[in-house]
């Protein structure tokens, strides 16, 4: 399969063709729940999940990982069957982008975020909706933010990891503080840290979010391929 081709989700030619499966069966196995048939990030970490394949056994195992009233999300190269007992709540096309030559950092007064900041991080992510973010999502990687008068107004960090690759994620700015370039400057710092480890930054964006994609391109990201995000909930 060439980058950008659509086809069988399991005809993988690149670790990011199935980013969730790659992460949870590799560098982030310590955050995984499930078995060889299906895995997900533990519920307090994230809602992302993946089945090993499209077999009835794997799809049933994926469904088991969704508690009553719960939900999961998959990110795959192609549309996949809906597991038994689950229903699609939302589905959207994403662009997956790589920054092989990222823009360098710019001056910024930022701070490292941790456990003590988690409630504010969840509140900011809930308000701005950069993607699934729950109580312990910040444990997936290093997060940084900007505070103004003690209030967290912007943040960015890391999420999925693949061999030689780390995802830039949860980039968001409070509506009252947009237009100041905070998101881009925070991303530059996160990207520089990833590069310093000898890795390449990547990210996902809704394909319809032209403004965000334009910002990411200015920072050195280029579209690698399209992938499908599917949000599933128990019926």
C-alpha positions in Angstrom: 0.0 0.0 0.0 1.4 3.4 -0.9 1.0 6.3 1.6 -2.4 7.9 1.1 -4.0 4.8 -0.5 -7.2 3.5 0.9 -7.6 -0.2 1.3 -7.7 -3.1 3.8 -7.0 -1.6 7.2 -4.8 -4.6 8.0 -2.6 -4.3 4.9 -0.2 -2.2 7.0 2.9 -0.7 5.4 3.7 1.9 8.0 3.4 1.9 11.8 1.1 4.9 11.6 -1.4 3.1 9.3 -2.8 1.7 12.6 -1.4 4.2 15.2 -3.5 3.0 18.2 -2.6 -0.7 17.6 1.0 0.2 17.1 1.3 2.3 20.3 -0.5 -0.1 22.6 1.4 -3.1 21.3 4.7 -1.3 21.5 6.0 1.8 23.4 2.8 2.3 25.3 1.9 -1.2 26.2 2.0 -0.2 29.9 -1.1 1.9 29.3 -3.1 -0.9 27.6 -6.1 -2.9 28.7 -7.1 -6.0 26.7 -5.3 -8.9 25.1 -3.9 -10.1 21.8 -7.3 -9.8 20.1 -8.1 -6.2 21.1 -6.6 -3.4 23.1 -7.5 0.0 24.4 -5.9 2.7 26.6 -7.1 2.3 30.1 -10.3 4.3 30.6 -8.7 6.9 32.9 -6.0 7.5 30.2 -7.9 7.7 26.9 -10.8 6.2 24.8 -8.6 5.1 21.9 -8.8 1.4 21.0 -8.1 -1.1 18.3 -8.9 -4.7 17.3 -6.2 -7.0 16.0 -8.1 -7.7 12.8 -11.7 -7.9 11.5 -12.4 -11.4 12.7 -15.5 -12.0 14.8 -13.3 -12.9 17.8 -11.3 -9.7 17.6 -14.4 -7.5 17.2 -16.1 -9.2 20.1 -13.1 -8.7 22.2 -13.0 -5.0 21.3 -16.7 -4.7 22.3 -15.9 -6.2 25.7 -13.6 -3.3 26.4 -16.5 -0.8 26.3 -18.3 -0.7 29.7 -22.0 0.1 30.0 -22.5 3.8 29.1 -18.9 3.9 27.9 -17.3 4.7 24.5 -14.2 4.1 22.5 -12.7 5.6 19.4 -10.7 4.0 16.7 -8.2 5.5 14.2 -7.7 3.3 11.1 -6.6 3.5 7.5 -10.0 2.3 6.3 -13.5 1.9 7.6 -13.9 -1.3 9.7 -16.9 -3.4 10.8 -18.8 -2.2 13.9 -18.2 -4.6 16.9 -21.3 -6.4 18.2 -23.4 -4.4 20.7 -21.8 -1.1 19.7 -23.0 1.7 17.5 -21.3 4.6 15.6 -21.8 7.8 17.5 -19.6 9.9 15.2 -17.2 9.3 12.3 -14.8 11.7 10.6 -11.9 11.8 8.2 -8.6 12.9 9.7 -5.4 13.9 8.0 -2.3 12.4 9.5 0.7 14.7 9.3 4.5 14.3 9.8 7.0 17.0 10.6 10.3 15.7 9.3 11.7 19.3 9.3 9.9 21.1 12.1 10.0 24.8 12.8 12.4 25.7 15.6 11.2 27.0 19.0 10.4 30.7 19.6 10.6 32.6 22.9 7.8 31.6 25.2 7.2 31.8 29.0 5.7 28.3 29.6 5.6 25.8 32.4 5.7 22.0 32.6 2.3 20.5 33.6 1.7 17.5 35.8 -0.7 15.8 38.1 -1.5 18.9 40.1 -2.6 20.7 36.9 -4.8 17.8 35.6 -8.2 19.2 36.6 -7.5 22.5 34.8 -6.1 20.6 31.8 -9.3 18.5 31.6 -11.5 21.7 31.9 -9.5 23.5 29.1 -9.7 20.4 26.9 -13.5 20.0 27.6 -14.1 23.7 26.7 -12.0 23.7 23.5 -12.4 20.0 22.3 -8.9 19.3 20.8 -9.7 15.6 21.1 -10.5 13.0 23.8 -8.9 14.1 27.1 -9.7 12.7 30.5 -8.4 12.7 34.0 -5.0 10.9 33.3 -4.4 11.7 29.6 -1.5 13.9 30.6 0.4 10.8 31.8 1.0 9.8 28.1 3.8 12.3 27.7 5.2 15.7 28.6 2.7 18.5 28.6 3.4 22.2 28.8 1.2 25.2 29.2 0.8 29.0 29.6 -0.7 30.6 32.6 -2.0 34.1 32.8 -2.7 35.5 36.3 -2.6 31.9 37.5 -5.1 30.6 35.0 -4.2 27.9 32.5 -5.0 29.5 29.1 -3.2 27.2 26.6 -1.5 23.8 26.5 0.1 21.2 24.3 1.6 17.8 24.8 2.2 14.2 23.6 -0.1 11.3 23.1 0.5 8.2 20.9 4.0 6.8 20.3 5.3 4.6 17.6 8.8 3.5 16.8 10.8 6.7 16.2 7.6 8.8 16.3 5.6 10.7 18.9 2.3 12.5 18.4 1.7 16.1 19.3 -1.7 16.3 20.8 -4.2 18.3 23.0 -3.1 21.6 21.5 -5.7 24.1 22.7 -6.1 27.7 23.7 -8.9 29.3 25.8 -11.2 31.4 23.5 -10.3 34.5 25.4 -6.6 34.1 24.5 -6.7 33.0 20.9 -5.0 35.1 18.2 -1.8 35.5 20.2 0.1 32.6 18.7 0.3 30.6 21.9 -0.7 27.2 20.2 2.0 27.5 17.6 4.7 28.5 20.1 3.7 25.6 22.5 3.8 23.2 19.6 7.3 24.3 18.6 8.5 23.5 22.1 6.9 20.1 22.1 8.2 19.3 18.7 11.8 20.4 19.7 11.7 18.0 22.6 10.6 15.2 20.4 13.3 15.9 17.9 15.9 16.1 20.7 15.1 12.4 21.5 15.8 11.5 17.9 12.1 11.1 16.9 9.8 12.6 14.4 6.6 14.5 15.5 3.3 13.6 14.0 -0.3 14.6 14.6 -3.9 14.2 13.5 -6.3 16.9 12.5 -9.9 16.8 11.2 -9.6 17.0 7.5 -12.2 19.8 7.4 -10.2 22.1 9.8 -8.4 24.1 7.2 -7.3 26.7 9.7 -5.5 24.2 11.9 -4.0 22.4 9.0 -2.6 25.7 7.6 -1.0 26.4 11.0 0.5 22.9 11.1 2.0 23.3 7.7 3.7 26.6 8.8 5.3 24.6 11.6 6.7 22.0 9.2 4.0 19.3 9.1 3.0 17.7 5.8 0.1 15.4 5.2 1.1 11.8 5.1 -2.3 10.2 4.5 -6.0 10.3 5.5 -7.3 8.0 8.3 -10.8 7.5 9.7 -11.8 8.3 13.3 -14.8 6.3 14.5 -16.4 7.0 17.9 -18.3 3.9 19.2 -20.7 3.7 22.1 -22.5 0.8 23.6 -26.1 0.5 22.4 
